[in-house]
Structures are given as structure tokens and as C-alpha cells.
Amino acid sequence: MEKRGVIDTWIDKHRSIYTAATRHAFVVSIRDGSVDLSSFRTWLGQDYLFVRGFVPFVASVLIRAGKESGESSDMEVVLGGMASLNDEIEWFKREASKWDVDFSTVVPQKANQEYTRFLEALMSSDVKYSVIMTAFWAIEAVYQESFAHCLEDGNKTPVELTGACHRWGNDGFKQYCSSVKNIAGRCLENASGEALAEAEDVFVRVIEHEVAFWEMSRGG
Ligand SMILES: Cc1ncc(CN)c(N)n1
């Protein structure tokens, strides 16, 4: 059995907000087939913009993994994430034509701008490696858990949305999230009390931004 670490204790401690992010009404509406397709189109356009801002963040994680990690495999894990972002951007573009969304006219909404600003602040070299890794894991994990839920037994996910669900809900992405979680967990095992407090705070803030992002997609 997998060893329970500090991240699992934080998930338990902040369970209600964690569940609000991973079982948000928008996600549940995809799973039960009641999703409002105009919300899906809003999400698509906003998430495309988010992902473009996420690429430099992941690049900064990659640089830190190359420079600061004692483990050469950290860089390879992050590089795998970078490669899947490349596919993700291509996927968004294909979906845009399918859903008739013109990305060139999409303007980032407040929740998206605030999330991107938060990521930019995390790219500062003052932010500890363990803290940036915790954020990176949490960002990916919310999407993995949310979209995997839309594929679990009993789902009524509309067939035209299963592509999105498979993108983040597939087993390979789950494995990748687990590798990032292991890296963050290993760093946190040796972290100071101050770094632990910062990482917990960043974990909660990522989850809050994810909730706000789903709310925005629903038109909230
Ligand atoms: C808002 C958000 N959070 C996470 C992911 C997964 N990379 C995403 N595409 N968008």
C-alpha cells in the first residue's frame, strides 16, 4: 500500500474544499449529462488561455527540477507533463473548431486572471522547490480527479465530451499525477516548518482557484 504522507493529511484536513474542487457542480453536470453546453464552451475558451499561462509555470518547475532536485527522475516527470501540455494545446485547437469557439476573441475572466497571476507569483525564485512542486501537483490532481469521475461507472457523460474527460481522466495522467505527488511528498519530508506551512497554504489556494475557475465556467 502507498505510504500516507503530509499531502494526504492536508487532503483530509481540507476535505470540504478539496471535494468542492474535485466534485464541483460543473464536473458533476458533465458526468450526469445535464451540462449546459454554453458553460462547456466558456470553460473551453478560458481553459485554453489558462493552459497558455500554465506552460511558463511548468517551464519554471522544469528548470527548478533540473537545478535543485537531487533526483534526476524529477526532471523527466516534469518533462512528461510538458509534453502532454503540447498535446493539450493541439487538442484545444481541434475542440475550438468542433465547438465553434474562436480563441482569438476570448478574453480572460477575473477568476482566470487571478489564477494566472497566482502562478506568476509562484515562479519567483524565492518560492521554495517543495512549495512549487506542491502547487504543481495540486493543479494537475484536481483535473485528474474531476475528469476521472466523469468516466467512472454509472456516468451519463455525453459522448461529445468524453474526449475532454479522457484527456485528464486517463490512467497515464493518473500515474503522472501520482509521480508528481511523490516528488512533492519527498521534498516535504525534509522541509522546514516554515516551508511546510507555505506549502499547505499554497495547496489550499490552488484548490480555491480551481473552485473559482469551475464557478466562472458555469457563469458564476
Ligand atoms: C484550471 C486548470 N487547472 C488544471 C489544468 C490541468 N493542466 C487545467 N488545464 N486547467
The ligand as an SDF file (V2000), in Angstrom:
LIG
                    3D

 10 10  0  0  0  0  0  0  0  0999 V2000
   -7.7840   25.4450  -14.4670 C   0  0  0  0  0  0  0  0  0  0  0  0
   -6.9660   24.2490  -14.8270 C   0  0  0  0  0  0  0  0  0  0  0  0
   -6.3710   23.5150  -13.8630 N   0  0  0  0  0  0  0  0  0  0  0  0
   -5.6310   22.4160  -14.2360 C   0  0  0  0  0  0  0  0  0  0  0  0
   -5.4720   22.0400  -15.5230 C   0  0  0  0  0  0  0  0  0  0  0  0
   -4.6580   20.8260  -15.8960 C   0  0  0  0  0  0  0  0  0  0  0  0
   -3.4430   21.1150  -16.5130 N   0  0  0  0  0  0  0  0  0  0  0  0
   -6.0790   22.8470  -16.4800 C   0  0  0  0  0  0  0  0  0  0  0  0
   -5.9730   22.5580  -17.8140 N   0  0  0  0  0  0  0  0  0  0  0  0
   -6.8340   23.9450  -16.1430 N   0  0  0  0  0  0  0  0  0  0  0  0
  1  2  1  0
  2  3  1  0
  2 10  2  0
  3  4  2  0
  4  5  1  0
  5  6  1  0
  5  8  2  0
  6  7  1  0
  8  9  1  0
  8 10  1  0
M  END
$$$$
